[in-house]
Amino acid sequence: MKMTQTLPAGSATLTNAENITNKERLSYGASDFACNIANGMVGTYLMYYYTDVFGLAAGAIGTLFFIARIVDAISGPTWGIMIDRTHTRWGKSRPFFLWFSIPYAIFFILAFTAVPLGPIGKLVWAYVTYIAIDILYLGINIPITSMLPSLTASPQERVRFSTVRQVLATAGATLISIMVLPAVSLLGQGNDKKGFLVTAILVAIVTAFLLLLTFKNTRERVHPRHQEKLSLKESARALKGNWPWMIISLMYFFFWIGMQTKLQVTVYFFKYNMHNADLASFMLGLQALSLVVIVFTPFLTRHFGKKGTMVIGLGLCVVSQLILGIGAKMMNVPILAGATILGYFGNGFFAGLLPVMLADTVDYGEWKNGVRAEGLVTSFSGIASNLGMGMGGVVTGFLLSMNGYVANHAQTAQALNAIEMNFVWVPFIGFGIGLILMYFYKFDKMQPQIEADLKERHAAA
């Protein structure tokens, strides 16, 4: 028998008997599988597509990515506010999968459509389609994280949901990194423009289907404030003094600067520095091995806490970049492969824990300020990651442009050094800053008291 408890303003409605099934956990994880195959193709291959297939200059793409980040700074909080002000029979976050999955799929296809225009027309097309998918991506990705604290009030169950999500997200990212270049070659039959377009159509169809599946099979159980709509001012109160949220957002930003620069130049590095573009798919596919550590994330958090496990993950990322630098100088494939595997292990811990830690910041905002604003609080994960990815794109674009990169030509020593800088040392700095930020993260010690206080408030209702 299910029982529901109605709480006063600032608290939440909780379901005592949650009856969470593996079907629901898998359906929740399917949302990030979908986002990772789509955004993985954008993040890893779109810059290469723009420069080496569509014929745009690297510097122009860097400017595009910078402008898109300004748009993110506006659209990200807007999506969060929309979630907090959405109350339907399906919940607050779930409806966004229904409403925006198909529009995202359409613009995703358009972004990989090589329209026969002149240089200015191509650049305008890139601006319109990329910014559109950037905005719509936040509309389907932010709800994945904002829905987690609403799926269950149990910290252990949140870790389970997040672990399943990360396993499927990694599977999606691995699949797309391995399959894109072979699929482009197979489907294009020597015509990369056609190959990228057909591949994008297939990815878009799968993405929309899985997001709709998530909408169908998940359920929101923790409902804030009698389903009342929060004003922007009320939602913003959840951020006041919310230092765990500040630290996590900053860490996410710097991590994704590093990760994005590395991902988007992987093809460049192996094509031009190592003279073997096929190795790019192999190296990117090694992230499948991170599944080995992801499944152990719940076990490690019980022994080392979320902070300790996150420090291990970021530490592995930092060390892996140092080893990667050695492999790059020696042009040694086994060393590069070993460093890549170590980095993916670290990334597995990071990505698996981050949604849980963001859910904790929702609890902290309610505990400290009496406001539970899942949408606005968790929207900043999408903003931080997108800003980080965008700044990574800016760094990559301008470093390549400033150092004389010319698409589909033998590169100068200066251009090769710029590619290596993006592949090794920019990520090293980004991961290192994230590791330093974790020193200031103290939420784990406070969580038992916060959880007890919230339960007491709920029981008093």
N, C-alpha and C positions, 0 to 999 in steps of 0.2 A: 504493500500500500504506500502510495506517495503522499507526502505531506508537505505543504508549502507554508512558509513563515513570512508574514508581511512585516516589514521593518519601517521605522520612521525615516523621514527625509535624511539623506546622507548615508543611509545604510543600504542593505540589499535584501532581495527576496531570494532565499536559498531553498533548494530541493534536498530533503534529507536522504531519500533513496534515489540515487542518481541513475542506476541501471545503465551504466556505460558499457557498450559492446565493442568488440574488436572491429565490427563493421563501421562503427562511428569513428573509431580511432583511425582506421585506414582511409575513410572518406575525408577526414580532416587533413591527413597527410597528403592525400591526392591533390589538394589545393596547391601545396608548395611544389609538388612534382610538376604540376602544370606551369606554375610561375617560373620554375627553374629551367624547364625546357625552352620556354619563350624568352625569358630575360637572359638565360644563358646564351642563347643564340645572338641576342642583341649585344650583351656585354662582351662576349668573346669575339664575335665575328663581324659586327656591324661596322666598326671602324675599318677593318680590313676590306669589307665590301665597298665602303664609301671610297677608299683610296685606290684599291687595286682592281675593282670591278666597275664601279659607277663613275670613277674618274674625277673625284673631288680632291682638292689639296688638303694635306694633313693639317695645316694651320687653320684653314677654314672650318674643318671639323672640330678642332680644338675650341674655336670661338662658338660654334654651335653648342657644344657640350657645356660651355660656360654659361651661355644665355639660358639653356634648358635648366640649369641649376637655380637660376634666379626665379624661373617659373615654379620650380619645385618648392622653393621657400614660401610661395603663396599657396600652391595647390595642396601641399601636404597637410598643413593645419586645417585647410578648408575641408578636406576629406574627413579628418578627425572630428571636426565640429559637426559635419553632416551625420556621422555615425552616432555621436552623442545625442543628436536631435531626431534620430530615426527610431520610431517605435511602431513595429508592425506585428502581426500575428506570427511572423517568422523570427522575430527578434530584432536586434540592432545591427549586427554585422552581416548575418547570412544574406539578407536581401541584395547586398551589393554584388554578390556572385551572380545572382539572377539578372540584375539590371545591366551590368557592365562587362560581362565575359564576352559577349558577342561583339559589341563595339570595339573592344580591345583587339579581338581576333582580326577584325576587318582592317584596322589601321596597322596592325602588325604585318599583314600581307602587303599593304600599300608601301610600307617602309622598305621592303625588299623588292619593290617593283621598279625596274630600271626604265623609267619613262624616257622617250626620245626627245629630250630638250637640250637647249644650249647650256653653257656653264652656269649662267645666272638662274635659269629655269630649274636646273638640277639642284642647285643649292637651296632655292626656295622650296622645292619639293621635299628635300631632306629636312628643312626646318619644320615644315608643317607636319609631316608624318612622324618625325622623331619626337617632337614636343607633344604631339597627340598621344602617341603610345606611352610616353613618359607620364603624362597626366593620368591616363586611363590605367596604367600599371599600378600606380598608387591606389587607385580606386578598387583594385581587386587584391592587392597585396597587403595593404594596411588592415583590412578586415580579417585577414588570417591571424594576425597577431592580436588585434583588438578582441577577437572572439575567444581567445584562449582563457582569459580570466572569467568569461561568462559560461564557458563549457562546464566548469567544475570549480568548486571552492577548495578542493583538496590539493595541497602542494605536491603530494606524491603522484596523483593522477595527472596533474599538469606536466610533470616530468615525463610521464608515459606518453601523453599526447604529443609533447614536444619531441620526444625520441622517435616516435613513429613518423612525425612530420619530417624530421631531419634525415631519417633513413631514406624516405621517399624523395625528399628534396635532393639529396646527394645522388640517388639513383637517376633522377631526372637530369641533373647537371652533368653527370658522367655520360649518360646516354647521348645527350645533345653534343657534348664536346667530342665524342668519338665519331658520331654519325654525320655531322654536318658536311665536312669536306668530302668524304666518300659519297654522300647522298648528292651533293652538288655535282660531283663528277659523273655519277651514274645517271642522274635525272637530266642533267644538262647536255650530256654527250659532247663535251668540249665547249659548250656555251654556258659560261658561268652565270651570266645574267638569268638565263632560263633555269639553270640548276638551283640558284638561290631562291628564285620565285616559287618554284614547285615545292621545294623543301619548306619554305615559309608557309605555304598553304597547308601542307600536312601538319606542321607544328601547330598552326592556328586552330585547326579542327580539333586536334587532341586536347589542346589547352582549354578551349571553350567547353568541350564535353566534360572534362574532369572538374572544372569549376562548378558546372551545373550539378554534377554528382555530389560535390561537397555540400551545395545548397540543399539538396534533397535529403541527405542522410545524417546531417548533424543537427544538434539541438542546443539552444542557449538556455542555461539553467539558473544563472545568477543574474538577477535583474535589478538595476539600481533605481532607487527612489520612486517606487510605485509606478514605474514606467513613465515618469514625468520627463519632459524635455528640459535639458539643461541649457541655459543661456551661455553665450561665449564667456561672460564674466564668471559664471559659476564653474564652468569646465576649467577655466584657467586657474581657479583656486587649487585644483588638484596638483598643480605644478609648483605652488608656492613652497619654498624650502624643501622641495623634493630632491635632495642631493643624490640619492641612488639613481634617479632618472637622469639627472645631469651627467653623472659619470658614465652611465651606460650609453647615453646618446653620443657623448664625445668619443668614447671608445669605438663605437660603431662607425662613426665618421672617419676616424683615422685608419681603422682596420680596412675600410672599403676603398680608401685612397690607395693603400698598398695593394690590396687584392685586385682591384680593377686595372691598375697599371700593369700588373703581372699578367692577368688573363688576356688583355687585349693586345699585348705585344708578343704573346707566346708564338703565334703564327709567324710574326715578323722575325723573331729571334731564330727560330729553326729554319725558316726559309732563307734568310740572308746571312746570319752569323754562322749557322751550322750547315748551311747548304743542303738541307733535307727537310722540306716542308711536311713530309709525311710523319716525321717524329712529333709534330705538334699534337696531332690527334692521339698518339700513343701516350704522351706525357699528360695531356689533359684527362685521358681515360684512367690514369692511375688513381684519380680521386675516388674510384670505386673502392679502393682499399681502406678508405676512411670509414667505411661501414663497420670495419672491425672494431674501431674505437667508439663509434657512436652507440652501438648496442650496449657498451659497458658504461656509458655516461651515468645512468641512474645509480649503478653500483659505486662509481667513483664519487658521486656527489654525497652519498651516504657516509663515506669515509673521509673525504677531504673538504666537503662543503662545496657550494657553487663557486665561491671565490677561489678556493684552492684548485679546483678542477679547471677553472678558466685561466688561472695563472699557468698551469701546466700546458694548456692548449696554446696560449700566446707565446710562452717560452719556446715551445717546439717550433712555432712559426718563425720566430727570430733566429733560432739556431739553423733552421733549414735554409734561410736566406744566406747566411754566412757560408754554408757548405755549397749552396748554389753558385755563389760568387767564385769559389774555387773551381767548380766544375766548368763554369763559363770561361774562365781564363785558360784552363787546360783543354777546353773543348772535349771534355770527357763525358760520354753519354752515360756510363754507369753511375758516375758521381752525380750528374744532373738528375738521373732517375731516382737515386736514393734520397737526395735532398727534396725532390718533389714529393715523394711518398711521405717523408717526415713532415713536410709542410701540410699535406692533406690530413694527416693525423691530427695535427694541431688545429686545423680549421674545423675538423669534425667536432672537437670539444667546444670550440667557440660557437659555431652555428647551432649546435644542439642545445646549448644552455641559454643563449641570448633571449629567445622568446620567453623562457621561464623567468629570467631575471627582469624582463620588461613587465611580465604579469605581476611580479613582486612590487614593482614601482606603482602599479595601480593600487595594490593593497596599502602601500605606504601613503599614497595620496589620500586614501579614504581614512586611514588611521590618524594622520596628522591634521588633515584639513576638513574631514567630514564629507568629502566629495569623491564619488567614484566615477571617473570619466575615462572609461577604457579607450574611447575613440581618440580623444586629443592626446592622452598620455602615450599611447602606443603608436600614434601616427608619426611621432618623431623618430621612431625606428626607421620607417620608410623614408622620412625626410633625411635623416642622418646618412642612411645607406645610399640614397640617391645623390645627395650632395657629395658624399665621398666618392661614389662611382663617377660622378660628373667631374669633380676636381681631378680624379685620376685620368679622365679623358682629356681634360685641359692640359695637364702636365705632359701626357703622352704626345698629344697633338703638337704642342709648342716645342717640346724637346726635339721631336722628329723634324719639324719644320725649320727650326733654328740651326739644326746641324746638317741640313742639306739632304734629307731623305727624298728620294725620287722613286715612285712606285714602279715595280717590274724592271728595275735596272740593278746592276751591281752597285753596292753602296760604298761610299767612302769610309775610311777608318773613323772619321768623326761621326758619321751617321750610325755606324755599327756600335760605337761607344754609347751613343744616345739610346739605342735599342737595349743594350745591356744595362744601362742605368735604370731604365724603366722596368726591366725584367728582374733585377736583383736588388738595387739599393734604395729605390723609392719604396718598395714594399717593406724592406728592412726597417726603414724609418717609421713607416705607418704602424707596423706591428709593435715596434719598440715603444712608441708613445702609448699604445693601448695597454701594454704590459705595465708601464709606469702608472697609468691611471688606476689600475686595479689595486695599487697599494692603498689608495684612499677609500676603497669600497668596504664599508663596514656592515652592510645589511644583514649578512648571515648571523652575526652575533645578536642582532636585534629581532630577527624573525620570530623566535618563539614567543617573545613578549607581545609583538604586534599581532600575531595570530591569536594569542590568548585574549588580548584586549578586544579584538574584533568579534570573537566568539561571545565574549561577555556582553558587548553592546547588542549583538543580534539576539542573544538569549533574553536580555532585558526587555526587548521589544515584545 
